[in-house]
Amino acid sequence: MNIKDLKITTKFAVSVASFLLPLGILLFYTISISSASMQKNYLELRGIEVLRPLLSLKQIIPYHIRLSVDNSPGDINNSQILITDLLIDLDEKYTKYFGSQTPLFPLESISDNWNQIINFKSGDSALSAYRELMGDITRLTAYIGDISGLFTDSDLENAYLVVSSVYELPQAQLRIVQIDNFLRILKTGTITQEQKEELRLQLSLLNYSDNNKIYNRYNTIEILGRRKTENLESFEHLLQSCHNRINYLSMSIEQVINNPEIDISLIPILHEVSGQTNNAIYRLQSASLDRLETLITARIKAYQKRFLASLGAAVVSTVFVLIIIISTVNYIRISAKLIHCAFVNLDNNDLSVELKAVSRDEMGQLTLALNGFLKKINKAFISFNNNANMVTDAVYELSISSKEIAFTANEQQASISEIVSTMQNNNDLSIRAAEKTNEVAQLASHTQELSRRGAQLRDVNEDMMLDIRDQNNKIIEIIKNLADMLSRIDESTQLIDTIADRTKLIAFNAALEASSSGEAGSRFSVVAGEIRRFADNVADSVSEIKEKIKELQEASQMLITEANSGSSAIDAGYKRMVEQKEVFENIVDVSKNVANRSQQISSLSKQQEMASAQVFTALKEISHGVGQFVTSTAATSATLDKLNSMSIELKETLAEYKTKNRKD
């Protein structure tokens, strides 16, 4: 479908929809980002839920090793059952939340290493499986933090908590496991100097690297938390406890291994201190996860509020815009329908239509102007019709009177002719002279009378032509006012066209900025492109409106041209009326002269006539006068018949137009 075939209301609706489309896309983009952010935070909460059994395993497995390998006092069966339950819980949660992810290593390796620990219970095989199991748990902890999105959290405090609880604290725990294994070798008395150096290195890394990083990291977290006006006293206590435990463990082991003779009886105490240190790290990890879960939950609630607010704003904006579009389109449709009906009625010669403006905008002003124009045309045609009726009636009455006079004159002429024929032989010469003289006098008198009446009719026609010319000039002025109004509408569309060009320029600049922003501005580039496409559609719609306005201007110009042509014809008719006036005045003057001279001749003829010829002369003059009168009456009747035909034709032409006081 060609856009030129669309109605103005359809084009307006399409233009508004094109304008709102980028805003809708932007709103959809905002809602999508909120939804994606909530999904990411939910994924982080699932990651925390999977991490909890892992952290519990890193606390309980070293305790179980002390019971089984180091023969420390405690309920080994209870610890074994607890670890088995935690492994089952870990497998269920990991399969539920991240089962579709390909792990770095099979989860079965954790269960296999645990089964080896249970089966061997002591010796190098159990310690080797224990070391591999703790390493697998540490790597799985980091992997869970990665696939759950915890490592990519945008909040600085959350990022520090994740790094500390998922990476740094597990590294410290793994280092404590290695140190415990070195202590077990030290207990057997088979430790080498190289192993001692390795033990000192692990102690240095634990105390001066891991411990300091953890302490500094949590000090930063405390500062961030205080900026958020939250109470972190529990964090301070746990951090200080963990820091002191690691320092105490490192110092105690260094004192034992730095003695020339190692006191093996202190090894169980060191294992106990190591377990307490591991428990302090676990408590700090657990508190970190609790804090992280609280922050993420609060952020999800904020995203939900933002999502609901955006959705509510979208619904309210959509309803508001729909109401505006429907109201505006309805006003335009009603105004366009009224104007269309007016022109259809004009095409059907119906001038009785009335237009009512439904708004105060340009369409309403155009409707009012057109309604005023139609009223003036209707008034002019009513006047034309009334005058035509009056002229037709007058001409018809004159025609009937003229025919009656002609019939009577013919009867009188027949009677007088009989009398004249009887008396003609007696005084032929006198009668002929008197007849000719009277004939000329009567003809001059009748000519003078007819000329006078013709001059009167010409004056009436002249007044009618002046009225027609004035009405035609008023119609031309109204059409010119309509053309001026269309020109002002055209100027408004040019302003809209200028705004559309500026919008395209802004959209083009926005697209350049978006392209220079790389991947971050790709979506905004799509929005800028949609805005530029909307500006193009607006420009096309404005162009279509300009074409319609141009068509109306051309139609107005044609009306002005036709009205000017009619005005020229009216002026030409008026000039002919003026010329006829001069002719009639000349005829009247000539008739007067002829009548005067005929009277003089008649006086001379009467003086020469005999008293006996006076009766014959009078009858002869009457006969010739009646004959001349019949001739003049016939000519007048023929003229009146032509004028009657013209008036009837004018009346029939005017009857084709419907006016307020006459509707067919």
QUIPE-V919253 format. One record per pair of residues at least 24 apart in sequence whose ideal C-beta (glycine too) atoms are under 7 Angstrom apart, sorted by the first residue. I is the first residue (numbers start at 1). J is the second residue. Records with the same first field share a line. If there is no record, write none. Layout:
# QUIPE-V919253
I: J + J
This chain:
# QUIPE-V919253
3: 540 + 544
4: 544
8: 332 + 336
9: 329 + 332 + 333
11: 541 + 544
12: 328 + 329 + 332
13: 325 + 329
14: 537
15: 537 + 538 + 541
16: 325
18: 534 + 537
19: 534
20: 321
21: 530 + 534
22: 527 + 530 + 531 + 534
25: 527 + 530
26: 527
27: 310 + 314
29: 523
30: 310
31: 307 + 310 + 311
34: 303 + 306 + 307 + 310
35: 307
37: 303
38: 300 + 303 + 304
40: 149
41: 296 + 299 + 300 + 303
42: 300
43: 148 + 149
44: 148 + 149 + 150 + 153 + 296
45: 293 + 296
46: 97 + 148
47: 144 + 145 + 148 + 150
48: 289 + 292 + 293
49: 93
50: 93 + 94 + 97 + 144
51: 141 + 144 + 166 + 289
52: 289
53: 86 + 89 + 90 + 93
54: 90 + 137 + 140 + 141
55: 282 + 285 + 286
56: 86
57: 83 + 86 + 137
58: 134 + 137 + 170 + 173 + 282
59: 278 + 279 + 282
61: 133 + 134
62: 177 + 180 + 275 + 278
63: 275
65: 130
66: 271 + 275
68: 121 + 122
69: 122 + 126 + 127
70: 268 + 271
72: 268 + 271
80: 118
83: 114
87: 111 + 114
98: 147
101: 147
103: 143
104: 139 + 143
105: 136
109: 136
110: 136 + 137
127: 181 + 184
131: 177 + 181
134: 174 + 177
135: 174
138: 170 + 174
141: 166 + 170
142: 166 + 167
155: 295
156: 224
157: 221 + 224 + 225 + 295
158: 292 + 295
160: 217 + 220 + 221
161: 221 + 288 + 291 + 292
162: 292
163: 217
164: 214 + 217 + 218 + 288
165: 285 + 288 + 289
168: 210 + 213 + 214 + 217
169: 214 + 281 + 284 + 285
171: 210
172: 206 + 210 + 214 + 281
173: 278 + 281
175: 202 + 205 + 206 + 210
176: 206 + 274 + 277 + 278
178: 202
179: 203 + 206 + 253 + 274
180: 271 + 274
183: 267 + 270 + 271
186: 262 + 267
187: 264 + 267
196: 257
199: 257
203: 250 + 253 + 254
206: 246 + 250
207: 246 + 247 + 250
211: 243 + 246 + 247
214: 242
215: 239 + 243
234: 287
235: 287
238: 283 + 284 + 287
239: 284
241: 280
242: 280 + 281 + 284
245: 276 + 277 + 280
246: 277
248: 273
249: 273 + 274 + 277
331: 358 + 359
332: 363
334: 358
335: 359 + 363 + 364 + 367
338: 367
339: 367 + 370
342: 370 + 374
349: 656 + 657 + 658
350: 658
351: 377 + 378 + 381 + 657 + 658 + 659
352: 378 + 658 + 659 + 660 + 663
362: 489
365: 485
366: 485
369: 481 + 482 + 485
372: 478
373: 478 + 482
376: 474 + 475 + 478
377: 475
378: 659 + 660
380: 471 + 475
381: 654 + 657 + 659
382: 659 + 661
383: 467 + 471
384: 654
385: 654 + 659
387: 464
388: 647 + 650 + 651 + 654
389: 651
391: 647
392: 647 + 648 + 651
395: 640 + 643 + 644 + 647
396: 644
398: 640
399: 637 + 640 + 641 + 644
402: 633 + 636 + 637 + 640
403: 637
405: 633
406: 630 + 633 + 634 + 637
409: 626 + 629 + 630 + 633
410: 630
412: 626
413: 623 + 626 + 627 + 630
416: 619 + 622 + 623 + 626
417: 623
419: 619
420: 619 + 620 + 623
423: 616 + 619
426: 616
427: 613 + 616
430: 609 + 613 + 617
431: 616 + 617 + 620
433: 605
434: 605 + 609 + 617 + 620 + 621
435: 620 + 621 + 624
437: 598 + 601 + 602 + 605
438: 602 + 621 + 624 + 625
439: 624 + 625 + 628
440: 594 + 598
441: 595 + 598 + 599 + 602
442: 625 + 628
443: 628
444: 591 + 594 + 595 + 598
445: 595
446: 628 + 629 + 632
447: 587 + 591
448: 588 + 591 + 592 + 595
450: 632 + 636
451: 584 + 587 + 588 + 591
452: 588
454: 584
455: 581 + 584 + 588
458: 577 + 580 + 581 + 584
461: 577
462: 577
465: 570 + 573 + 574 + 577
468: 570
469: 567 + 570 + 571 + 574
472: 563 + 566 + 567 + 570
473: 567
475: 563
476: 560 + 563 + 564 + 567
479: 556 + 559 + 560 + 563
480: 560
482: 556
483: 553 + 556 + 557
486: 549 + 552 + 553 + 556
489: 549
490: 546 + 549
493: 542 + 545 + 546 + 549
496: 542
497: 539 + 542
500: 535 + 538 + 539 + 542
503: 531 + 535
504: 532 + 535 + 536
507: 531 + 532 + 535
508: 532
